[in-house]
Amino acid sequence: MSNGQYLRLRPGVYAPVPTPFKDDGTGGINLAAFDSIVSRIGKAGVGVLVGGTLGEGPLLERDERTTLVRSAKKTLRDAGCHDETPVIVGIFGASVRECVAQAHDAASAGADAVIVVAPAYFAFVYGKDKTAVAGFFSAVADDSPLPVMIYNIPFAAGGIDLDAQTLIGLSYVSVKLSCVKLYQTAVEALDTRDFGLLLEAQQLQDLITTADSVINKAGFLGIKTAMCIHVDDKMSGGFRKPLQLPGTTVQEDLRSGLQTIFNHENTL
């Protein structure tokens, strides 16, 4: 990996940003809606991940991915949090060569890191060969101008599931954590024996568990749909085909089932 100018990834939460599409039949990216989400995330002190699974990264064209990175960087700069908010971008090449090319695109657009998943198509050939799998990630990291995060997502990578031994042997591996604040609240409560704080952590966990149960019924498509309902209706353009918008019943479940947790978020 060559040296370059990028923000160092800090421990904390990195939020995947959905890619909003226009509802005018063109299927183009709705940058106004995208920028609104990025601004909201950046002002909350959270890192930004664009073009990942939730951002429908594998369905984006190469120039669209760089457009999202540039737009995210500009939005964060305009919001006054550019210097504190790293931008990670998903790359989904079918080969080392393509992944490295996408990493160079990301660097030229101003990204601070890339997150890489093992190619799925030929997983039936190389997926059981731990040396080949590790070699793929090492080769990408060696030639990437940006730090590389490894994305272990077996169901989207032809069943390739990285074990601890493989991960330990690789360089440039970072881990994205979620629910850090909730975890810290519970630990602080136990350390200080502040049972009022522990009750707060338990109540937050109940909210999250309830929301998870609603989202899980809708699956991956439910997250973006819920954001359209509760956060920004400019995301009404739906998904890039072949992905499909959930049906009316699912949308109503997302509307009613997630109202409590979004009400809570708006008080923070």
C-alpha positions in Angstrom: 0.0 0.0 0.0 1.5 3.3 -1.0 1.5 6.3 1.3 -1.2 9.0 0.6 -3.2 11.8 2.2 -6.2 10.3 3.9 -7.9 10.4 7.3 -6.8 7.7 9.7 -9.7 5.4 10.6 -10.6 5.9 14.3 -12.4 3.4 16.6 -16.1 3.9 16.6 -19.2 3.6 14.5 -19.3 3.7 10.7 -22.7 4.0 9.1 -23.4 2.5 5.7 -25.2 5.0 3.5 -28.0 3.8 1.2 -27.8 5.0 -2.3 -31.0 6.9 -3.2 -32.2 6.6 -6.8 -34.4 9.1 -8.7 -38.1 8.1 -9.2 -38.2 9.6 -12.7 -37.6 6.4 -14.5 -34.0 7.1 -15.3 -32.6 5.1 -12.4 -30.0 7.8 -11.7 -28.6 8.6 -8.3 -30.5 11.2 -6.3 -27.5 13.2 -5.0 -29.6 15.6 -3.0 -31.1 12.8 -0.9 -27.7 11.2 -0.6 -26.0 14.4 0.6 -28.8 14.9 3.2 -28.1 11.5 4.7 -24.3 12.0 4.7 -24.7 15.4 6.4 -27.0 13.9 9.1 -24.4 11.1 9.7 -21.4 13.4 9.8 -23.0 15.9 12.2 -23.7 13.0 14.5 -20.0 12.2 14.7 -20.3 9.0 12.9 -18.0 7.7 10.1 -19.4 7.3 6.5 -19.4 4.2 4.4 -20.6 4.6 0.8 -21.3 2.0 -1.9 -21.4 -0.9 0.5 -24.1 -3.6 0.7 -26.8 -1.2 1.9 -25.6 1.3 -0.8 -26.1 -1.4 -3.5 -22.4 -1.1 -4.3 -22.2 -4.2 -6.6 -25.0 -2.5 -8.8 -23.2 0.8 -9.1 -21.2 1.8 -12.2 -17.6 2.7 -11.6 -18.1 6.5 -12.2 -21.1 6.5 -9.9 -19.0 5.1 -7.1 -16.5 7.9 -7.4 -19.3 10.5 -7.7 -20.7 9.3 -4.4 -17.3 9.6 -2.7 -16.7 13.2 -4.1 -20.2 14.2 -3.1 -19.8 12.8 0.4 -16.5 14.6 0.9 -18.0 17.9 -0.3 -21.1 17.5 1.9 -18.9 16.8 5.0 -16.8 19.8 4.2 -19.9 22.0 3.9 -21.1 20.6 7.2 -17.9 21.5 9.0 -16.9 17.9 9.8 -14.7 17.0 6.9 -11.5 16.8 9.0 -13.0 14.4 11.5 -15.2 12.1 9.4 -13.5 9.4 7.3 -15.2 8.1 4.2 -14.9 4.4 3.4 -16.1 3.1 0.0 -17.0 -0.5 -0.9 -15.2 -2.1 -3.9 -16.6 -5.2 -5.5 -14.3 -6.3 -8.3 -14.3 -9.9 -9.7 -10.5 -10.0 -9.7 -7.5 -8.5 -7.9 -6.9 -6.3 -10.9 -10.4 -4.8 -10.9 -10.4 -4.3 -7.1 -7.1 -2.4 -7.2 -8.4 -0.3 -10.1 -11.5 0.6 -8.0 -9.3 1.4 -5.0 -7.3 3.9 -7.2 -10.6 5.4 -8.3 -11.6 5.8 -4.7 -8.3 7.4 -3.8 -8.6 9.9 -6.6 -12.1 10.8 -5.5 -10.9 11.5 -1.9 -11.9 8.3 0.0 -10.0 7.4 3.2 -10.2 3.6 3.0 -11.8 0.8 1.0 -13.8 -2.2 2.2 -13.3 -5.3 0.1 -15.3 -8.5 -0.2 -14.1 -11.8 -1.7 -15.3 -12.3 -5.3 -18.3 -14.6 -5.4 -18.4 -15.9 -9.0 -15.4 -18.3 -8.9 -15.8 -19.1 -5.2 -16.6 -22.7 -6.2 -13.0 -22.9 -7.6 -10.9 -21.0 -5.0 -13.2 -20.6 -2.0 -12.0 -23.6 -0.1 -8.3 -22.8 -0.6 -7.4 -20.6 2.4 -4.1 -19.7 0.7 -5.8 -18.4 -2.4 -8.4 -16.5 -0.4 -5.8 -14.9 1.8 -3.7 -14.2 -1.3 -6.5 -12.3 -2.8 -6.9 -9.9 0.1 -3.1 -9.5 0.5 -2.6 -8.7 -3.2 -5.4 -6.0 -3.1 -3.9 -4.5 0.1 -0.4 -4.5 -1.4 -1.4 -2.5 -4.4 -4.1 -0.3 -3.0 -3.3 3.4 -2.4 -5.7 3.3 0.6 -6.0 1.2 3.7 -8.1 -1.9 3.1 -10.8 -3.3 5.4 -11.9 -6.9 4.9 -15.6 -7.5 4.6 -16.5 -11.1 5.7 -20.0 -11.7 4.3 -20.2 -15.4 3.4 -23.8 -15.3 1.9 -22.7 -12.7 -0.6 -19.2 -14.1 -1.3 -20.1 -17.6 -2.6 -19.9 -19.0 0.9 -16.4 -17.9 1.7 -16.1 -17.4 5.4 -12.9 -16.1 6.8 -11.8 -17.8 10.0 -9.7 -16.1 12.8 -6.5 -17.8 11.7 -6.8 -16.4 8.2 -7.7 -12.9 9.4 -4.8 -12.8 11.9 -2.4 -13.6 9.1 -3.5 -10.6 6.9 -2.4 -7.0 7.0 -4.4 -3.9 6.8 -7.4 -5.5 8.5 -9.9 -3.2 10.3 -13.1 -4.0 12.1 -16.2 -1.9 12.1 -18.2 -1.9 15.4 -21.8 -1.1 16.0 -23.8 -0.2 19.1 -20.6 1.1 20.8 -22.4 3.7 22.8 -24.9 1.2 24.2 -22.1 -1.2 25.1 -20.1 1.6 26.8 -23.2 2.7 28.8 -23.7 -0.8 30.2 -20.0 -1.2 31.1 -19.9 2.2 32.8 -23.1 1.3 34.7 -21.5 -1.9 36.0 -18.2 -0.2 36.8 -19.8 2.6 38.8 -22.7 0.5 40.2 -25.1 3.1 38.8 -28.2 1.0 38.4 -30.1 3.9 36.9 -27.6 4.0 34.1 -27.9 0.2 33.8 -31.7 0.5 33.4 -31.1 3.1 30.7 -28.8 0.6 28.8 -31.4 -2.2 29.2 -34.2 0.1 27.8 -32.0 1.0 24.8 -31.3 -2.7 24.2 -35.1 -3.4 24.3 -35.6 -0.6 21.7 -32.9 -2.0 19.4 -34.1 -5.6 19.8 -37.6 -4.6 18.9 -36.4 -2.7 15.8 -34.2 -5.5 14.8 -37.1 -7.9 14.9 -39.1 -5.6 12.6 -36.2 -5.1 10.1 -35.4 -8.8 10.0 -38.9 -9.7 8.8 -38.3 -7.4 5.9 -34.7 -8.4 5.3 -32.0 -6.3 3.7 -34.5 -4.3 1.6 -36.3 -3.1 4.8 -33.5 -0.9 5.9 -33.6 1.5 3.0 -37.3 1.4 2.8 -37.6 2.3 6.5 -35.2 5.2 6.0 -37.5 6.5 3.2 -40.5 6.3 5.5 -39.0 7.7 8.7 -36.0 9.8 7.6 -36.2 11.3 4.1 -38.9 10.6 1.6 -36.6 11.8 -1.2 -35.4 8.1 -1.1 -38.7 7.0 -2.7 -36.9 6.0 -5.9 -36.6 2.5 -4.6 -33.8 0.0 -5.6 -31.8 -0.7 -8.6 -33.1 -3.7 -10.5 -33.2 -6.6 -10.0 -33.8 -5.6 -6.4 -37.5 -4.8 -5.7 -39.3 -2.5 -3.3 -41.0 -4.5 -0.5 -44.8 -4.8 -0.7 -47.4 -2.5 0.9 -47.9 -4.8 4.0 -44.2 -4.8 4.8 -44.0 -1.1 4.3 -46.8 -0.6 6.8 -45.1 -2.9 9.3 -41.9 -0.8 9.0 -43.9 2.4 9.5 -45.6 1.3 12.7 -43.0 -1.1 14.1 -40.1 1.4 13.9 -41.9 4.6 15.0 -40.8 4.3 18.6 -37.1 3.9 18.0 -37.1 6.8 15.5 -38.9 9.0 18.0 -36.2 8.1 20.5 -33.4 8.9 18.0 -35.0 12.4 17.4 -34.7 13.2 21.1 -30.9 12.6 21.1 
